[in-house]
Amino acid sequence: MKQFKIIVEKHPEGYVAYPLGLKGIVVGEGDTYEEALADVKSAIRFHLETFGQEALEGDSPVLEAFMVEAGVAF
């Protein structure tokens, strides 16, 4: 079993979840936090079964994740 850091976002239409530390794009979604988390865990399993160990970003694992908000002029 491998632990992943997973970002879960709440949107007006539901929840979106995605893991850090994988090569490629893996996304889960659901009407609830729990549904999105279960969906992304299933997607991670499928991704690893399909692409194997090469899908893991082994050289530089994510130790911590931070969320910040910053204003950008455009």
Buried (B, 14 or more C-beta within 10 A) or exposed (E): EEEBEBEBEEEEEBBBBBBEBBEEEBEBBBEEEEBBBBBBBEBBEEBBEEEEEEBBEEEEEEEEEEEEEEEEEE
